[in-house]
Amino acid sequence: MTMEPCYYLVILEIERAQEYRCDDSDEEDDDKESEMTLGDIEKIKNDSLAKFNSSGIEEFSMDEAEVDEMLGDRSYSGGDIPIETLLEVESKNALKKNISFKFYFDSERAEFDSENFVEYINIIKAKYPSIIVKKEKKQYEDWDKIWKEFYSPIKISSIFEIIPSFLKDNYQSDSQCFVYIYPGQGFGTGGHETTHLCLEFLSELCSDDKNKRGPFSFDNAKILDFGCGSGILGISALKYCYKNNLNFSVVDLLDIDSKALENAQINLEWNFDKSAFPKNVNLIQKNTARGLNLQGSKEGHNLIFANILMNVLLEEKSYLISLLAPNGFLIISGLLQEQMNITLNEYLRNNENNDLKLKLISQKTKGDWGALLLQKIDK
Ligand SMILES: C[S@@+](CC[C@H](N)C(=O)[O-])C[C@H]1O[C@@H](n2cnc3c(N)ncnc32)[C@H](O)[C@@H]1O
């Protein structure tokens, strides 16, 4: 039940133009055309960062074996490397005709970004045929050790606590409902403010405290987690239903990213034993909420989470509103504080032409982020 996060490396080998090497030999290169200038190389580096979301670039013109061979007995075997040795390596480096770069891609869209970057390099290759490009998929070493240092339980409220899956057998939660999350490739371990705010709203909807919004009736409810990432929001609602013997109707977990959905599936498995595995959960790979009604009954969703960037929230507005059942709640998050009013006004704008209107029930902020709780009510 694990899915180890990985990253992608694109390795380029480039021929530098003679004037950009510290090569003082008089020997002329025959094929200047196919050599790259410093400007060409800088452009590739800048584009990798700005257009293809590379997270880092490493530059080298000798590999470790070459350096060892060059240094012979003086080869580094621990301790500080003497400065003259470093200078020697550097000066030999500068003479080399070929230079290599490693471009790192490790975002949620790393596979897609690295592939696009390779395509971009292949276009440049038409002018500089000597470029060699390779792409490799890498697994993080010791991932298990790394994430154990970074993740710990997150108490959201007296109702919900998010617990990293590796603590499942060794942590006693005093919350009513604890949700195990495997920190894989789907966004949503509970640590981000935008997720936290959604879970705070969910806690209020679940509460029977008269000063809070709830209790929301999960009986026969349809729930949508739009942009589900790890599935943390939908699974939390689902877990609450199970703990309290409430009969929800369906939970739709939707994401554009197949890796997020794989992570959501893993998280369902961490939270529900095979014998009690929820039947009515749909994992949907889509980039829009449009047409979602067709997948289930036409009655609309009673609770929708949408923790996603503002531009997607605005593009999806009419679909999300139309999916919402009468009296249904819509939790919107992923907004920077300064985006809250713009987004709210856009969501309330449709009200004039409809019998049912959206009402702002509550808004919350945490750090730089904000979230809105809306309800569809009779006019
Ligand atoms: C900020 S994360 C939220 C994850 C999780 N729901 C949470 O609250 O922690 C946003 C998610 O939306 C997904 N996403 C982005 N654009 C989308 C689109 N147009 N349609 C569906 N999902 C999208 C991303 O892949 C990502 O998993």
The ligand as a MOL file (V3000), in Angstrom:
LIG
                    3D

  0  0  0     0  0            999 V3000
M  V30 BEGIN CTAB
M  V30 COUNTS 27 29 0 0 0
M  V30 BEGIN ATOM
M  V30 1 C -4.7510 22.5470 -3.7960 0
M  V30 2 S -4.9160 20.8830 -4.3170 0 CHG=1
M  V30 3 C -6.2070 20.3640 -3.1900 0
M  V30 4 C -6.0750 18.9220 -2.7710 0
M  V30 5 C -7.0120 18.5000 -1.6580 0
M  V30 6 N -8.4030 18.6110 -2.0570 0
M  V30 7 C -6.7990 19.3410 -0.4070 0
M  V30 8 O -7.7260 20.0850 -0.0310 0
M  V30 9 O -5.7260 19.2690 0.1940 0 CHG=-1
M  V30 10 C -5.7350 21.1050 -5.8630 0
M  V30 11 C -5.9260 19.8260 -6.6650 0
M  V30 12 O -6.7040 20.1630 -7.8100 0
M  V30 13 C -6.2360 19.4630 -8.9600 0
M  V30 14 N -6.6330 20.2490 -10.1480 0
M  V30 15 C -6.0670 21.3590 -10.6690 0
M  V30 16 N -6.7820 21.8060 -11.7260 0
M  V30 17 C -7.8470 20.9690 -11.8770 0
M  V30 18 C -8.9480 20.9180 -12.7780 0
M  V30 19 N -9.1360 21.8080 -13.7340 0
M  V30 20 N -9.8510 19.9160 -12.6280 0
M  V30 21 C -9.6850 19.0020 -11.6550 0
M  V30 22 N -8.6650 18.9970 -10.7720 0
M  V30 23 C -7.7510 19.9630 -10.8730 0
M  V30 24 C -4.7440 19.3480 -8.7260 0
M  V30 25 O -4.2200 18.2380 -9.4400 0
M  V30 26 C -4.6670 19.1650 -7.2100 0
M  V30 27 O -4.6760 17.8000 -6.8550 0
M  V30 END ATOM
M  V30 BEGIN BOND
M  V30 1 1 1 2
M  V30 2 1 2 3
M  V30 3 1 2 10
M  V30 4 1 3 4
M  V30 5 1 4 5
M  V30 6 1 5 6
M  V30 7 1 5 7
M  V30 8 2 7 8
M  V30 9 1 7 9
M  V30 10 1 10 11
M  V30 11 1 11 12
M  V30 12 1 11 26
M  V30 13 1 12 13
M  V30 14 1 13 14
M  V30 15 1 13 24
M  V30 16 1 14 15
M  V30 17 1 14 23
M  V30 18 2 15 16
M  V30 19 1 16 17
M  V30 20 1 17 18
M  V30 21 2 17 23
M  V30 22 1 18 19
M  V30 23 2 18 20
M  V30 24 1 20 21
M  V30 25 2 21 22
M  V30 26 1 22 23
M  V30 27 1 24 25
M  V30 28 1 24 26
M  V30 29 1 26 27
M  V30 END BOND
M  V30 END CTAB
M  END
